[in-house]
Amino acid sequence: MEELGQIGSSALDSISTRNRAESLPKDNELGQDAFLQLLVTQLSNQDPLSPQENGEFIAQLAQFSSVEGIQNLNASVDDMANSLRSNQALQASALVGRNVRLPTDSAQLNDQGRIEGNIKLPQSTEQIEVRVYDPTGQLVSQEVLRNQTTGIIPAGDVPLKWSGTDLEGNPVSPGNYRFEAEALVNGEPQGLETEFNSNVDSVTLGQSGDVTLNVAGAGPISLSKVTEIF
């Protein structure tokens, strides 16, 4: 794994080295020159009283052409895959220091003293209860969300903002905090999924080209789970 802490140059160098290694021929592979040498040897040593049939000779040539075409196709696909991995490395390095939104129940309280995100509400409800826990599991904040205009919160993404204050309104220390959101759905309490905006501290590029974001307060997260980039 290569860390792309800032620009990702070490990861790109590693990709280039791996690409060159993959392009080198292997000792156990039969190349074009070796195949032609075998074909010439076969023709030189065939029985003159019973030479090879034209159909067999043409079949061998056709087989060689097919194998060569497959090899060229594989080489083209490998080149495309290597190019894609390089592009992913460059794109991933650009995410360092930016905010992303992703599905998680934890977020880091920044120096500005706030956490923002969404609550995923599957259907409308009258209220949503939000509880916040500190790293020790202690309840530090509890809030009930309501729609003061209509009395009904519609289904969809419900904005969630926490100012970083405890039950008595005092500011809490910066750190990682866990959220629980619950609403009455069909008369029964139901836990709701949450999404939070978090900062990307660094990016990890796997050997297979997969990209993992190291997100503040959430830890390693696959790039495919990000729903929005700010």
C-alpha positions in Angstrom: 0.0 0.0 0.0 1.3 3.5 -0.8 0.3 6.5 1.2 -0.7 9.5 -0.9 -0.3 12.0 2.0 0.2 15.0 -0.3 0.6 14.6 -4.0 1.0 10.8 -4.4 4.3 10.8 -6.3 5.6 7.7 -4.5 2.4 5.8 -5.5 2.8 6.9 -9.1 6.5 5.8 -9.1 5.4 2.4 -7.8 2.7 2.1 -10.4 5.3 2.9 -13.2 7.7 0.3 -11.8 5.0 -2.3 -11.6 3.9 -1.5 -15.1 7.4 -2.0 -16.5 7.7 -5.3 -14.6 4.4 -6.6 -16.0 5.5 -5.7 -19.5 8.6 -7.9 -19.4 8.2 -11.3 -21.2 8.1 -14.4 -18.9 10.5 -17.3 -19.4 7.8 -19.9 -19.9 5.9 -18.0 -22.6 6.1 -18.9 -26.3 6.8 -15.8 -28.3 6.3 -15.1 -32.0 10.0 -15.9 -32.9 10.0 -19.2 -31.0 6.8 -20.2 -32.7 8.2 -19.5 -36.2 11.4 -21.4 -35.4 9.3 -24.4 -34.3 7.2 -24.1 -37.5 10.3 -24.0 -39.7 11.9 -26.9 -37.9 8.7 -28.9 -38.3 8.6 -28.2 -42.1 12.4 -29.0 -42.4 12.0 -32.4 -40.7 8.8 -33.6 -42.1 8.7 -36.9 -44.1 9.1 -35.9 -47.8 7.0 -39.0 -48.8 4.2 -37.9 -46.5 4.3 -34.1 -46.2 2.0 -32.1 -44.1 -1.4 -31.4 -45.6 -2.2 -27.9 -46.6 -5.2 -27.8 -44.4 -3.1 -28.7 -41.3 -0.5 -26.1 -42.2 -3.2 -23.4 -42.6 -4.8 -24.5 -39.3 -1.5 -24.0 -37.5 -1.1 -20.5 -39.0 -4.7 -19.6 -38.1 -4.1 -20.8 -34.6 -1.0 -18.7 -34.3 -2.8 -15.7 -35.6 -5.5 -16.2 -33.0 -3.0 -16.5 -30.2 -1.1 -13.4 -31.3 -4.4 -11.5 -31.5 -5.3 -12.5 -28.0 -1.9 -11.5 -26.7 -2.2 -8.1 -28.4 -5.6 -7.6 -26.9 -4.4 -8.6 -23.4 -1.6 -6.1 -23.8 -4.0 -3.3 -24.8 -6.3 -4.1 -21.8 -3.3 -4.1 -19.4 -2.2 -0.7 -20.8 -5.8 0.7 -20.2 -5.9 -0.7 -16.7 -2.5 0.8 -15.8 -3.6 4.1 -17.2 -6.8 3.9 -15.2 -4.8 3.2 -12.0 -2.5 6.2 -12.7 -5.5 8.5 -13.2 -7.1 7.2 -10.0 -3.9 8.0 -8.1 -3.9 11.6 -9.4 -7.6 12.1 -8.7 -7.3 10.5 -5.2 -4.4 12.8 -4.2 -6.6 15.8 -5.1 -9.1 14.8 -2.4 -6.6 15.2 0.5 -7.7 18.2 2.6 -11.2 18.3 1.1 -14.6 17.5 2.7 -16.6 14.6 1.6 -20.1 13.3 2.7 -20.3 9.6 3.5 -22.6 7.2 5.4 -21.4 6.9 8.9 -22.6 7.3 12.5 -19.4 9.1 13.7 -17.9 12.5 12.9 -15.1 14.7 14.2 -15.9 17.9 15.9 -13.6 20.5 14.2 -12.0 23.6 15.7 -15.0 25.6 14.5 -17.2 23.6 16.9 -19.8 22.1 14.6 -20.7 18.9 12.7 -23.0 18.9 9.7 -24.7 16.1 7.8 -28.0 14.4 6.9 -30.4 12.0 8.3 -31.9 9.5 5.9 -35.7 9.4 6.6 -37.5 6.6 4.7 -40.9 8.1 5.3 -42.5 11.1 6.8 -42.7 11.5 10.6 -43.7 14.0 13.3 -40.3 14.2 14.9 -36.7 12.8 15.0 -34.7 12.3 18.1 -31.0 12.8 17.8 -28.5 11.6 20.5 -24.8 12.4 20.6 -22.2 10.3 22.5 -18.6 11.2 23.3 -15.6 8.8 22.7 -16.3 7.2 26.1 -19.9 6.4 25.3 -21.3 9.1 27.5 -24.4 10.9 26.3 -23.5 14.6 25.8 -26.3 16.0 23.7 -30.0 15.2 22.9 -32.2 17.0 20.5 -35.7 16.5 19.0 -36.2 17.7 15.4 -39.6 18.9 14.3 -41.2 20.8 11.4 -42.5 24.0 13.1 -44.5 24.9 10.0 -46.4 21.8 8.9 -45.8 19.5 11.9 -44.6 16.7 9.6 -41.0 16.1 8.5 -41.2 14.7 4.9 -39.2 11.7 3.8 -35.8 12.2 2.3 -32.6 13.9 3.5 -33.1 15.8 6.7 -30.3 18.3 7.5 -28.5 17.7 10.7 -26.3 20.3 12.4 -24.7 20.1 15.8 -23.1 23.1 17.4 -20.8 21.1 19.7 -22.6 21.8 22.9 -23.6 19.5 25.8 -27.0 19.1 27.5 -26.4 22.2 29.5 -25.3 24.3 26.4 -21.6 24.3 27.2 -19.0 23.7 24.4 -17.5 20.2 24.4 -13.9 19.3 23.5 -13.0 18.6 19.9 -12.9 14.9 19.0 -14.9 12.1 17.5 -18.6 11.8 18.4 -21.1 9.1 17.6 -24.7 9.9 16.6 -28.0 8.0 17.0 -31.1 9.2 15.1 -34.5 7.6 15.8 -38.0 8.4 14.5 -41.5 6.9 14.8 -42.3 5.0 11.6 -45.8 3.3 11.5 -46.0 3.9 15.2 -42.8 2.1 16.0 -39.4 3.6 16.9 -36.9 3.0 14.0 -33.2 3.8 13.9 -32.2 6.0 11.0 -29.0 6.1 8.9 -26.9 9.2 9.0 -24.4 10.9 6.7 -21.7 13.4 7.8 -19.3 15.8 6.2 -15.7 14.9 7.1 -12.2 16.0 6.1 -10.0 13.6 4.0 -6.7 13.3 5.9 -4.9 11.1 3.4 -5.6 8.6 0.6 -4.4 5.0 0.3 -3.9 3.4 -3.1 -4.1 -0.4 -3.1 -2.0 -2.7 -5.2 -5.1 -3.5 -7.3 -5.8 0.1 -7.9 -8.6 0.5 -5.3 -8.8 3.8 -3.5 -9.4 4.1 0.3 -10.0 7.5 1.9 -8.7 8.0 5.5 -11.4 10.3 6.8 -11.3 12.2 10.1 -13.6 10.7 12.6 -14.6 7.8 10.3 -11.3 6.0 9.5 -10.7 4.2 6.3 -13.6 4.5 3.8 -13.8 3.2 0.3 -14.1 6.0 -2.4 -17.2 4.3 -3.8 -19.1 5.1 -0.5 -18.7 8.8 -0.9 -22.0 10.5 -1.8 -20.7 14.0 -2.3 -17.4 16.0 -2.5 -17.2 19.6 -1.4 
